[in-house]
Amino acid sequence: MPEQKPHRLPAPWAVVEISGGYAIVDAGGRRLAYVYKNTSLDQGVNSEALTDDEARRVAANIAKLPELLGHKPTHAGQRRIVG
C-alpha cells in the first residue's frame, strides 16, 4: 500500500455553532472536532453533559491549539466565530 501524505490542518482554526454543540474547523473549512452540549430543557436528565458555556469554552480552547503550537495562519482574513 502506498504511503499517504499526512493531511494538513491549516491555521487558524475557528469555532462554529452547530445544532447540539460546536464544531472546530480549520482555515479550509474542514470540520476537525465536535463538542456537544446538553440540549435538554431539564438539566437533571443528563448531569454529566456539558452546559452550553462549558462546551463553548472547550471548543474555543481546542481552536487555540495551532496558535499555542506556533503555527502561522494560512488565511489572514479568517476569524474565530465563537470564543
PDB file of N, CA, C and O in Angstrom, chain B, residues numbered from 101:
ATOM      1  N   MET B 101       0.856  -1.177   0.000  1.00  0.00           N
ATOM      2  CA  MET B 101       0.000   0.000   0.000  1.00  0.00           C
ATOM      3  C   MET B 101       0.901   1.240   0.000  1.00  0.00           C
ATOM      4  O   MET B 101       1.833   1.310   0.801  1.00  0.00           O
ATOM      5  N   PRO B 102       0.650   2.212  -0.872  1.00  0.00           N
ATOM      6  CA  PRO B 102       1.484   3.408  -0.917  1.00  0.00           C
ATOM      7  C   PRO B 102       1.316   4.243   0.346  1.00  0.00           C
ATOM      8  O   PRO B 102       0.233   4.313   0.928  1.00  0.00           O
ATOM      9  N   GLU B 103       2.409   4.871   0.752  1.00  0.00           N
ATOM     10  CA  GLU B 103       2.368   5.713   1.944  1.00  0.00           C
ATOM     11  C   GLU B 103       1.593   6.987   1.656  1.00  0.00           C
ATOM     12  O   GLU B 103       1.829   7.645   0.643  1.00  0.00           O
ATOM     13  N   GLN B 104       0.670   7.337   2.541  1.00  0.00           N
ATOM     14  CA  GLN B 104      -0.142   8.530   2.357  1.00  0.00           C
ATOM     15  C   GLN B 104       0.529   9.718   3.026  1.00  0.00           C
ATOM     16  O   GLN B 104       1.136   9.582   4.088  1.00  0.00           O
ATOM     17  N   LYS B 105       0.416  10.896   2.393  1.00  0.00           N
ATOM     18  CA  LYS B 105       0.911  12.116   2.994  1.00  0.00           C
ATOM     19  C   LYS B 105      -0.011  12.502   4.142  1.00  0.00           C
ATOM     20  O   LYS B 105      -1.224  12.315   4.053  1.00  0.00           O
ATOM     21  N   PRO B 106       0.556  13.038   5.219  1.00  0.00           N
ATOM     22  CA  PRO B 106      -0.322  13.479   6.308  1.00  0.00           C
ATOM     23  C   PRO B 106      -1.164  14.671   5.847  1.00  0.00           C
ATOM     24  O   PRO B 106      -0.702  15.513   5.077  1.00  0.00           O
ATOM     25  N   HIS B 107      -2.388  14.727   6.324  1.00  0.00           N
ATOM     26  CA  HIS B 107      -3.268  15.848   5.993  1.00  0.00           C
ATOM     27  C   HIS B 107      -2.763  17.104   6.681  1.00  0.00           C
ATOM     28  O   HIS B 107      -2.280  17.053   7.812  1.00  0.00           O
ATOM     29  N   ARG B 108      -2.874  18.202   6.010  1.00  0.00           N
ATOM     30  CA  ARG B 108      -2.557  19.499   6.606  1.00  0.00           C
ATOM     31  C   ARG B 108      -3.837  20.055   7.206  1.00  0.00           C
ATOM     32  O   ARG B 108      -4.914  19.925   6.625  1.00  0.00           O
ATOM     33  N   LEU B 109      -3.717  20.663   8.348  1.00  0.00           N
ATOM     34  CA  LEU B 109      -4.851  21.268   9.034  1.00  0.00           C
ATOM     35  C   LEU B 109      -4.524  22.744   9.213  1.00  0.00           C
ATOM     36  O   LEU B 109      -4.079  23.158  10.283  1.00  0.00           O
ATOM     37  N   PRO B 110      -4.744  23.548   8.159  1.00  0.00           N
ATOM     38  CA  PRO B 110      -4.266  24.929   8.179  1.00  0.00           C
ATOM     39  C   PRO B 110      -4.895  25.781   9.277  1.00  0.00           C
ATOM     40  O   PRO B 110      -6.092  25.711   9.558  1.00  0.00           O
ATOM     41  N   ALA B 111      -4.032  26.581   9.874  1.00  0.00           N
ATOM     42  CA  ALA B 111      -4.466  27.540  10.884  1.00  0.00           C
ATOM     43  C   ALA B 111      -4.941  28.800  10.177  1.00  0.00           C
ATOM     44  O   ALA B 111      -4.558  29.027   9.029  1.00  0.00           O
ATOM     45  N   PRO B 112      -5.746  29.613  10.804  1.00  0.00           N
ATOM     46  CA  PRO B 112      -6.288  29.431  12.142  1.00  0.00           C
ATOM     47  C   PRO B 112      -7.501  28.512  12.144  1.00  0.00           C
ATOM     48  O   PRO B 112      -8.155  28.304  11.122  1.00  0.00           O
ATOM     49  N   TRP B 113      -7.777  27.975  13.311  1.00  0.00           N
ATOM     50  CA  TRP B 113      -8.981  27.171  13.486  1.00  0.00           C
ATOM     51  C   TRP B 113     -10.062  28.061  14.076  1.00  0.00           C
ATOM     52  O   TRP B 113      -9.765  29.025  14.782  1.00  0.00           O
ATOM     53  N   ALA B 114     -11.309  27.740  13.790  1.00  0.00           N
ATOM     54  CA  ALA B 114     -12.428  28.540  14.273  1.00  0.00           C
ATOM     55  C   ALA B 114     -13.487  27.636  14.881  1.00  0.00           C
ATOM     56  O   ALA B 114     -13.529  26.434  14.617  1.00  0.00           O
ATOM     57  N   VAL B 115     -14.333  28.230  15.692  1.00  0.00           N
ATOM     58  CA  VAL B 115     -15.445  27.519  16.321  1.00  0.00           C
ATOM     59  C   VAL B 115     -16.732  27.955  15.633  1.00  0.00           C
ATOM     60  O   VAL B 115     -16.991  29.147  15.472  1.00  0.00           O
ATOM     61  N   VAL B 116     -17.529  26.979  15.233  1.00  0.00           N
ATOM     62  CA  VAL B 116     -18.804  27.242  14.572  1.00  0.00           C
ATOM     63  C   VAL B 116     -19.901  26.563  15.379  1.00  0.00           C
ATOM     64  O   VAL B 116     -19.800  25.377  15.694  1.00  0.00           O
ATOM     65  N   GLU B 117     -20.944  27.304  15.712  1.00  0.00           N
ATOM     66  CA  GLU B 117     -22.058  26.714  16.445  1.00  0.00           C
ATOM     67  C   GLU B 117     -22.860  25.830  15.505  1.00  0.00           C
ATOM     68  O   GLU B 117     -23.204  26.228  14.391  1.00  0.00           O
ATOM     69  N   ILE B 118     -23.153  24.619  15.975  1.00  0.00           N
ATOM     70  CA  ILE B 118     -23.973  23.668  15.229  1.00  0.00           C
ATOM     71  C   ILE B 118     -25.125  23.243  16.123  1.00  0.00           C
ATOM     72  O   ILE B 118     -25.139  23.555  17.314  1.00  0.00           O
ATOM     73  N   SER B 119     -26.069  22.546  15.566  1.00  0.00           N
ATOM     74  CA  SER B 119     -27.179  22.036  16.358  1.00  0.00           C
ATOM     75  C   SER B 119     -26.634  21.060  17.392  1.00  0.00           C
ATOM     76  O   SER B 119     -26.032  20.050  17.028  1.00  0.00           O
ATOM     77  N   GLY B 120     -26.832  21.340  18.649  1.00  0.00           N
ATOM     78  CA  GLY B 120     -26.391  20.435  19.712  1.00  0.00           C
ATOM     79  C   GLY B 120     -24.986  20.669  20.214  1.00  0.00           C
ATOM     80  O   GLY B 120     -24.507  19.912  21.058  1.00  0.00           O
ATOM     81  N   GLY B 121     -24.298  21.711  19.715  1.00  0.00           N
ATOM     82  CA  GLY B 121     -22.952  21.955  20.212  1.00  0.00           C
ATOM     83  C   GLY B 121     -22.142  22.859  19.306  1.00  0.00           C
ATOM     84  O   GLY B 121     -22.649  23.834  18.752  1.00  0.00           O
ATOM     85  N   TYR B 122     -20.859  22.510  19.165  1.00  0.00           N
ATOM     86  CA  TYR B 122     -19.925  23.335  18.414  1.00  0.00           C
ATOM     87  C   TYR B 122     -19.011  22.452  17.582  1.00  0.00           C
ATOM     88  O   TYR B 122     -18.693  21.327  17.970  1.00  0.00           O
ATOM     89  N   ALA B 123     -18.591  22.972  16.430  1.00  0.00           N
ATOM     90  CA  ALA B 123     -17.618  22.289  15.577  1.00  0.00           C
ATOM     91  C   ALA B 123     -16.375  23.163  15.499  1.00  0.00           C
ATOM     92  O   ALA B 123     -16.473  24.389  15.453  1.00  0.00           O
ATOM     93  N   ILE B 124     -15.205  22.530  15.485  1.00  0.00           N
ATOM     94  CA  ILE B 124     -13.951  23.229  15.281  1.00  0.00           C
ATOM     95  C   ILE B 124     -13.561  22.984  13.833  1.00  0.00           C
ATOM     96  O   ILE B 124     -13.476  21.835  13.398  1.00  0.00           O
ATOM     97  N   VAL B 125     -13.324  24.060  13.079  1.00  0.00           N
ATOM     98  CA  VAL B 125     -12.997  23.950  11.661  1.00  0.00           C
ATOM     99  C   VAL B 125     -11.637  24.590  11.392  1.00  0.00           C
ATOM    100  O   VAL B 125     -11.251  25.554  12.053  1.00  0.00           O
ATOM    101  N   ASP B 126     -10.907  24.035  10.402  1.00  0.00           N
ATOM    102  CA  ASP B 126      -9.631  24.644  10.038  1.00  0.00           C
ATOM    103  C   ASP B 126      -9.871  25.772   9.041  1.00  0.00           C
ATOM    104  O   ASP B 126     -11.014  26.046   8.675  1.00  0.00           O
ATOM    105  N   ALA B 127      -8.793  26.430   8.598  1.00  0.00           N
ATOM    106  CA  ALA B 127      -8.912  27.581   7.700  1.00  0.00           C
ATOM    107  C   ALA B 127      -9.553  27.211   6.370  1.00  0.00           C
ATOM    108  O   ALA B 127     -10.111  28.073   5.692  1.00  0.00           O
ATOM    109  N   GLY B 128      -9.480  25.938   5.990  1.00  0.00           N
ATOM    110  CA  GLY B 128     -10.098  25.490   4.754  1.00  0.00           C
ATOM    111  C   GLY B 128     -11.545  25.070   4.908  1.00  0.00           C
ATOM    112  O   GLY B 128     -12.184  24.682   3.929  1.00  0.00           O
ATOM    113  N   GLY B 129     -12.074  25.140   6.122  1.00  0.00           N
ATOM    114  CA  GLY B 129     -13.468  24.778   6.364  1.00  0.00           C
ATOM    115  C   GLY B 129     -13.692  23.322   6.741  1.00  0.00           C
ATOM    116  O   GLY B 129     -14.836  22.916   6.943  1.00  0.00           O
ATOM    117  N   ARG B 130     -12.621  22.515   6.841  1.00  0.00           N
ATOM    118  CA  ARG B 130     -12.763  21.103   7.222  1.00  0.00           C
ATOM    119  C   ARG B 130     -13.093  21.008   8.711  1.00  0.00           C
ATOM    120  O   ARG B 130     -12.420  21.611   9.547  1.00  0.00           O
ATOM    121  N   ARG B 131     -14.128  20.249   9.028  1.00  0.00           N
ATOM    122  CA  ARG B 131     -14.505  20.048  10.428  1.00  0.00           C
ATOM    123  C   ARG B 131     -13.546  19.056  11.067  1.00  0.00           C
ATOM    124  O   ARG B 131     -13.382  17.932  10.592  1.00  0.00           O
ATOM    125  N   LEU B 132     -12.918  19.490  12.149  1.00  0.00           N
ATOM    126  CA  LEU B 132     -11.885  18.701  12.807  1.00  0.00           C
ATOM    127  C   LEU B 132     -12.383  17.994  14.056  1.00  0.00           C
ATOM    128  O   LEU B 132     -11.950  16.884  14.365  1.00  0.00           O
ATOM    129  N   ALA B 133     -13.293  18.640  14.773  1.00  0.00           N
ATOM    130  CA  ALA B 133     -13.775  18.077  16.036  1.00  0.00           C
ATOM    131  C   ALA B 133     -15.146  18.648  16.348  1.00  0.00           C
ATOM    132  O   ALA B 133     -15.540  19.698  15.841  1.00  0.00           O
ATOM    133  N   TYR B 134     -15.858  17.924  17.195  1.00  0.00           N
ATOM    134  CA  TYR B 134     -17.174  18.356  17.659  1.00  0.00           C
ATOM    135  C   TYR B 134     -17.176  18.326  19.177  1.00  0.00           C
ATOM    136  O   TYR B 134     -16.603  17.423  19.787  1.00  0.00           O
ATOM    137  N   VAL B 135     -17.822  19.313  19.788  1.00  0.00           N
ATOM    138  CA  VAL B 135     -18.033  19.346  21.231  1.00  0.00           C
ATOM    139  C   VAL B 135     -19.528  19.490  21.427  1.00  0.00           C
ATOM    140  O   VAL B 135     -20.134  20.467  20.987  1.00  0.00           O
ATOM    141  N   TYR B 136     -20.115  18.516  22.088  1.00  0.00           N
ATOM    142  CA  TYR B 136     -21.563  18.510  22.261  1.00  0.00           C
ATOM    143  C   TYR B 136     -21.962  19.041  23.632  1.00  0.00           C
ATOM    144  O   TYR B 136     -21.232  18.898  24.612  1.00  0.00           O
ATOM    145  N   LYS B 137     -23.140  19.656  23.674  1.00  0.00           N
ATOM    146  CA  LYS B 137     -23.671  20.218  24.912  1.00  0.00           C
ATOM    147  C   LYS B 137     -24.989  19.550  25.256  1.00  0.00           C
ATOM    148  O   LYS B 137     -25.588  18.866  24.426  1.00  0.00           O
ATOM    149  N   ASN B 138     -25.431  19.751  26.475  1.00  0.00           N
ATOM    150  CA  ASN B 138     -26.720  19.245  26.911  1.00  0.00           C
ATOM    151  C   ASN B 138     -27.802  20.106  26.270  1.00  0.00           C
ATOM    152  O   ASN B 138     -27.884  21.305  26.534  1.00  0.00           O
ATOM    153  N   THR B 139     -28.621  19.501  25.438  1.00  0.00           N
ATOM    154  CA  THR B 139     -29.686  20.245  24.759  1.00  0.00           C
ATOM    155  C   THR B 139     -31.040  20.048  25.418  1.00  0.00           C
ATOM    156  O   THR B 139     -32.045  20.580  24.947  1.00  0.00           O
ATOM    157  N   SER B 140     -31.072  19.286  26.504  1.00  0.00           N
ATOM    158  CA  SER B 140     -32.317  19.024  27.208  1.00  0.00           C
ATOM    159  C   SER B 140     -32.723  20.242  28.026  1.00  0.00           C
ATOM    160  O   SER B 140     -31.878  20.914  28.618  1.00  0.00           O
ATOM    161  N   LEU B 141     -34.016  20.519  28.054  1.00  0.00           N
ATOM    162  CA  LEU B 141     -34.519  21.604  28.895  1.00  0.00           C
ATOM    163  C   LEU B 141     -34.368  21.264  30.369  1.00  0.00           C
ATOM    164  O   LEU B 141     -34.211  22.160  31.198  1.00  0.00           O
ATOM    165  N   ASP B 142     -34.413  19.984  30.705  1.00  0.00           N
ATOM    166  CA  ASP B 142     -34.278  19.532  32.084  1.00  0.00           C
ATOM    167  C   ASP B 142     -32.820  19.160  32.321  1.00  0.00           C
ATOM    168  O   ASP B 142     -32.388  18.068  31.951  1.00  0.00           O
ATOM    169  N   GLN B 143     -32.062  20.063  32.935  1.00  0.00           N
ATOM    170  CA  GLN B 143     -30.633  19.837  33.154  1.00  0.00           C
ATOM    171  C   GLN B 143     -30.364  18.598  34.005  1.00  0.00           C
ATOM    172  O   GLN B 143     -29.259  18.056  33.966  1.00  0.00           O
ATOM    173  N   GLY B 144     -31.342  18.145  34.764  1.00  0.00           N
ATOM    174  CA  GLY B 144     -31.152  16.976  35.601  1.00  0.00           C
ATOM    175  C   GLY B 144     -31.160  15.666  34.833  1.00  0.00           C
ATOM    176  O   GLY B 144     -30.733  14.645  35.372  1.00  0.00           O
ATOM    177  N   VAL B 145     -31.628  15.661  33.603  1.00  0.00           N
ATOM    178  CA  VAL B 145     -31.711  14.429  32.813  1.00  0.00           C
ATOM    179  C   VAL B 145     -30.335  13.834  32.593  1.00  0.00           C
ATOM    180  O   VAL B 145     -30.142  12.632  32.781  1.00  0.00           O
ATOM    181  N   ASN B 146     -29.385  14.651  32.200  1.00  0.00           N
ATOM    182  CA  ASN B 146     -28.034  14.177  31.946  1.00  0.00           C
ATOM    183  C   ASN B 146     -27.062  15.151  32.589  1.00  0.00           C
ATOM    184  O   ASN B 146     -26.540  16.049  31.928  1.00  0.00           O
ATOM    185  N   SER B 147     -26.820  14.970  33.881  1.00  0.00           N
ATOM    186  CA  SER B 147     -25.982  15.912  34.612  1.00  0.00           C
ATOM    187  C   SER B 147     -24.516  15.825  34.199  1.00  0.00           C
ATOM    188  O   SER B 147     -23.731  16.707  34.549  1.00  0.00           O
ATOM    189  N   GLU B 148     -24.126  14.778  33.460  1.00  0.00           N
ATOM    190  CA  GLU B 148     -22.741  14.657  33.022  1.00  0.00           C
ATOM    191  C   GLU B 148     -22.485  15.390  31.713  1.00  0.00           C
ATOM    192  O   GLU B 148     -21.329  15.585  31.337  1.00  0.00           O
ATOM    193  N   ALA B 149     -23.535  15.800  31.012  1.00  0.00           N
ATOM    194  CA  ALA B 149     -23.373  16.512  29.741  1.00  0.00           C
ATOM    195  C   ALA B 149     -22.855  17.925  30.008  1.00  0.00           C
ATOM    196  O   ALA B 149     -23.129  18.506  31.058  1.00  0.00           O
ATOM    197  N   LEU B 150     -22.115  18.464  29.062  1.00  0.00           N
ATOM    198  CA  LEU B 150     -21.583  19.815  29.192  1.00  0.00           C
ATOM    199  C   LEU B 150     -22.692  20.852  29.038  1.00  0.00           C
ATOM    200  O   LEU B 150     -23.606  20.680  28.231  1.00  0.00           O
ATOM    201  N   THR B 151     -22.604  21.921  29.812  1.00  0.00           N
ATOM    202  CA  THR B 151     -23.515  23.039  29.615  1.00  0.00           C
ATOM    203  C   THR B 151     -23.087  23.752  28.330  1.00  0.00           C
ATOM    204  O   THR B 151     -22.017  23.473  27.789  1.00  0.00           O
ATOM    205  N   ASP B 152     -23.911  24.656  27.853  1.00  0.00           N
ATOM    206  CA  ASP B 152     -23.569  25.407  26.650  1.00  0.00           C
ATOM    207  C   ASP B 152     -22.268  26.178  26.858  1.00  0.00           C
ATOM    208  O   ASP B 152     -21.398  26.168  25.987  1.00  0.00           O
ATOM    209  N   ASP B 153     -22.129  26.839  27.995  1.00  0.00           N
ATOM    210  CA  ASP B 153     -20.918  27.617  28.268  1.00  0.00           C
ATOM    211  C   ASP B 153     -19.682  26.719  28.335  1.00  0.00           C
ATOM    212  O   ASP B 153     -18.635  27.066  27.790  1.00  0.00           O
ATOM    213  N   GLU B 154     -19.797  25.568  28.999  1.00  0.00           N
ATOM    214  CA  GLU B 154     -18.662  24.640  29.078  1.00  0.00           C
ATOM    215  C   GLU B 154     -18.257  24.144  27.691  1.00  0.00           C
ATOM    216  O   GLU B 154     -17.072  24.111  27.360  1.00  0.00           O
ATOM    217  N   ALA B 155     -19.244  23.759  26.883  1.00  0.00           N
ATOM    218  CA  ALA B 155     -18.959  23.256  25.537  1.00  0.00           C
ATOM    219  C   ALA B 155     -18.307  24.334  24.675  1.00  0.00           C
ATOM    220  O   ALA B 155     -17.372  24.049  23.927  1.00  0.00           O
ATOM    221  N   ARG B 156     -18.793  25.563  24.774  1.00  0.00           N
ATOM    222  CA  ARG B 156     -18.217  26.670  24.010  1.00  0.00           C
ATOM    223  C   ARG B 156     -16.772  26.923  24.423  1.00  0.00           C
ATOM    224  O   ARG B 156     -15.912  27.137  23.568  1.00  0.00           O
ATOM    225  N   ARG B 157     -16.498  26.901  25.726  1.00  0.00           N
ATOM    226  CA  ARG B 157     -15.136  27.140  26.209  1.00  0.00           C
ATOM    227  C   ARG B 157     -14.182  26.024  25.801  1.00  0.00           C
ATOM    228  O   ARG B 157     -13.039  26.293  25.431  1.00  0.00           O
ATOM    229  N   VAL B 158     -14.637  24.776  25.865  1.00  0.00           N
ATOM    230  CA  VAL B 158     -13.798  23.653  25.431  1.00  0.00           C
ATOM    231  C   VAL B 158     -13.476  23.788  23.947  1.00  0.00           C
ATOM    232  O   VAL B 158     -12.326  23.627  23.539  1.00  0.00           O
ATOM    233  N   ALA B 159     -14.494  24.085  23.140  1.00  0.00           N
ATOM    234  CA  ALA B 159     -14.290  24.245  21.704  1.00  0.00           C
ATOM    235  C   ALA B 159     -13.325  25.400  21.417  1.00  0.00           C
ATOM    236  O   ALA B 159     -12.441  25.269  20.571  1.00  0.00           O
ATOM    237  N   ALA B 160     -13.487  26.519  22.110  1.00  0.00           N
ATOM    238  CA  ALA B 160     -12.608  27.677  21.903  1.00  0.00           C
ATOM    239  C   ALA B 160     -11.166  27.326  22.243  1.00  0.00           C
ATOM    240  O   ALA B 160     -10.246  27.762  21.550  1.00  0.00           O
ATOM    241  N   ASN B 161     -10.958  26.550  23.293  1.00  0.00           N
ATOM    242  CA  ASN B 161      -9.599  26.158  23.667  1.00  0.00           C
ATOM    243  C   ASN B 161      -8.985  25.188  22.660  1.00  0.00           C
ATOM    244  O   ASN B 161      -7.787  25.264  22.386  1.00  0.00           O
ATOM    245  N   ILE B 162      -9.777  24.289  22.114  1.00  0.00           N
ATOM    246  CA  ILE B 162      -9.272  23.396  21.059  1.00  0.00           C
ATOM    247  C   ILE B 162      -8.853  24.230  19.849  1.00  0.00           C
ATOM    248  O   ILE B 162      -7.817  23.965  19.240  1.00  0.00           O
ATOM    249  N   ALA B 163      -9.656  25.234  19.502  1.00  0.00           N
ATOM    250  CA  ALA B 163      -9.368  26.075  18.340  1.00  0.00           C
ATOM    251  C   ALA B 163      -8.079  26.872  18.509  1.00  0.00           C
ATOM    252  O   ALA B 163      -7.496  27.309  17.517  1.00  0.00           O
ATOM    253  N   LYS B 164      -7.627  27.068  19.729  1.00  0.00           N
ATOM    254  CA  LYS B 164      -6.388  27.812  20.000  1.00  0.00           C
ATOM    255  C   LYS B 164      -5.128  26.960  19.812  1.00  0.00           C
ATOM    256  O   LYS B 164      -4.024  27.505  19.819  1.00  0.00           O
ATOM    257  N   LEU B 165      -5.261  25.650  19.646  1.00  0.00           N
ATOM    258  CA  LEU B 165      -4.098  24.774  19.570  1.00  0.00           C
ATOM    259  C   LEU B 165      -3.051  25.201  18.539  1.00  0.00           C
ATOM    260  O   LEU B 165      -1.868  25.232  18.878  1.00  0.00           O
ATOM    261  N   PRO B 166      -3.422  25.532  17.301  1.00  0.00           N
ATOM    262  CA  PRO B 166      -2.386  25.942  16.345  1.00  0.00           C
ATOM    263  C   PRO B 166      -1.585  27.151  16.830  1.00  0.00           C
ATOM    264  O   PRO B 166      -0.368  27.203  16.649  1.00  0.00           O
ATOM    265  N   GLU B 167      -2.262  28.121  17.445  1.00  0.00           N
ATOM    266  CA  GLU B 167      -1.572  29.301  17.970  1.00  0.00           C
ATOM    267  C   GLU B 167      -0.596  28.899  19.071  1.00  0.00           C
ATOM    268  O   GLU B 167       0.535  29.384  19.110  1.00  0.00           O
ATOM    269  N   LEU B 168      -1.031  28.019  19.960  1.00  0.00           N
ATOM    270  CA  LEU B 168      -0.185  27.583  21.069  1.00  0.00           C
ATOM    271  C   LEU B 168       1.033  26.807  20.586  1.00  0.00           C
ATOM    272  O   LEU B 168       2.082  26.817  21.229  1.00  0.00           O
ATOM    273  N   LEU B 169       0.883  26.134  19.446  1.00  0.00           N
ATOM    274  CA  LEU B 169       1.988  25.362  18.880  1.00  0.00           C
ATOM    275  C   LEU B 169       2.845  26.199  17.933  1.00  0.00           C
ATOM    276  O   LEU B 169       3.817  25.702  17.364  1.00  0.00           O
ATOM    277  N   GLY B 170       2.484  27.464  17.768  1.00  0.00           N
ATOM    278  CA  GLY B 170       3.280  28.376  16.959  1.00  0.00           C
ATOM    279  C   GLY B 170       3.052  28.291  15.471  1.00  0.00           C
ATOM    280  O   GLY B 170       3.906  28.727  14.698  1.00  0.00           O
ATOM    281  N   HIS B 171       1.921  27.740  15.036  1.00  0.00           N
ATOM    282  CA  HIS B 171       1.618  27.661  13.608  1.00  0.00           C
ATOM    283  C   HIS B 171       1.111  29.006  13.106  1.00  0.00           C
ATOM    284  O   HIS B 171       0.316  29.670  13.772  1.00  0.00           O
ATOM    285  N   LYS B 172       1.568  29.393  11.952  1.00  0.00           N
ATOM    286  CA  LYS B 172       1.159  30.658  11.335  1.00  0.00           C
ATOM    287  C   LYS B 172      -0.175  30.495  10.614  1.00  0.00           C
ATOM    288  O   LYS B 172      -0.415  29.457   9.996  1.00  0.00           O
ATOM    289  N   PRO B 173      -1.049  31.501  10.680  1.00  0.00           N
ATOM    290  CA  PRO B 173      -2.313  31.447   9.942  1.00  0.00           C
ATOM    291  C   PRO B 173      -2.071  31.336   8.442  1.00  0.00           C
ATOM    292  O   PRO B 173      -1.147  31.947   7.905  1.00  0.00           O
ATOM    293  N   THR B 174      -2.906  30.555   7.776  1.00  0.00           N
ATOM    294  CA  THR B 174      -2.807  30.374   6.336  1.00  0.00           C
ATOM    295  C   THR B 174      -3.573  31.465   5.611  1.00  0.00           C
ATOM    296  O   THR B 174      -3.124  31.961   4.577  1.00  0.00           O
ATOM    297  N   HIS B 175      -4.721  31.841   6.144  1.00  0.00           N
ATOM    298  CA  HIS B 175      -5.573  32.862   5.538  1.00  0.00           C
ATOM    299  C   HIS B 175      -5.708  34.015   6.512  1.00  0.00           C
ATOM    300  O   HIS B 175      -6.250  33.851   7.605  1.00  0.00           O
ATOM    301  N   ALA B 176      -5.221  35.171   6.124  1.00  0.00           N
ATOM    302  CA  ALA B 176      -5.212  36.328   7.024  1.00  0.00           C
ATOM    303  C   ALA B 176      -6.609  36.787   7.409  1.00  0.00           C
ATOM    304  O   ALA B 176      -6.787  37.338   8.495  1.00  0.00           O
ATOM    305  N   GLY B 177      -7.607  36.579   6.556  1.00  0.00           N
ATOM    306  CA  GLY B 177      -8.947  37.081   6.829  1.00  0.00           C
ATOM    307  C   GLY B 177      -9.809  36.176   7.683  1.00  0.00           C
ATOM    308  O   GLY B 177     -10.912  36.573   8.060  1.00  0.00           O
ATOM    309  N   GLN B 178      -9.352  34.969   8.006  1.00  0.00           N
ATOM    310  CA  GLN B 178     -10.172  34.019   8.769  1.00  0.00           C
ATOM    311  C   GLN B 178     -10.403  34.561  10.183  1.00  0.00           C
ATOM    312  O   GLN B 178      -9.491  35.126  10.785  1.00  0.00           O
ATOM    313  N   ARG B 179     -11.595  34.394  10.704  1.00  0.00           N
ATOM    314  CA  ARG B 179     -11.888  34.875  12.048  1.00  0.00           C
ATOM    315  C   ARG B 179     -12.470  33.750  12.881  1.00  0.00           C
ATOM    316  O   ARG B 179     -13.078  32.817  12.356  1.00  0.00           O
ATOM    317  N   ARG B 180     -12.279  33.851  14.166  1.00  0.00           N
ATOM    318  CA  ARG B 180     -12.862  32.900  15.092  1.00  0.00           C
ATOM    319  C   ARG B 180     -14.299  33.339  15.318  1.00  0.00           C
ATOM    320  O   ARG B 180     -14.540  34.503  15.638  1.00  0.00           O
ATOM    321  N   ILE B 181     -15.248  32.446  15.162  1.00  0.00           N
ATOM    322  CA  ILE B 181     -16.662  32.789  15.205  1.00  0.00           C
ATOM    323  C   ILE B 181     -17.175  32.878  16.646  1.00  0.00           C
ATOM    324  O   ILE B 181     -17.956  33.773  16.972  1.00  0.00           O
ATOM    325  N   VAL B 182     -16.745  31.968  17.494  1.00  0.00           N
ATOM    326  CA  VAL B 182     -17.154  31.950  18.891  1.00  0.00           C
ATOM    327  C   VAL B 182     -15.897  31.799  19.725  1.00  0.00           C
ATOM    328  O   VAL B 182     -14.962  31.121  19.299  1.00  0.00           O
ATOM    329  N   GLY B 183     -15.847  32.397  20.877  1.00  0.00           N
ATOM    330  CA  GLY B 183     -14.719  32.115  21.760  1.00  0.00           C
ATOM    331  C   GLY B 183     -13.922  33.292  22.062  1.00  0.00           C
ATOM    332  O   GLY B 183     -12.938  33.199  22.797  1.00  0.00           O
TER     333      GLY B 183
END
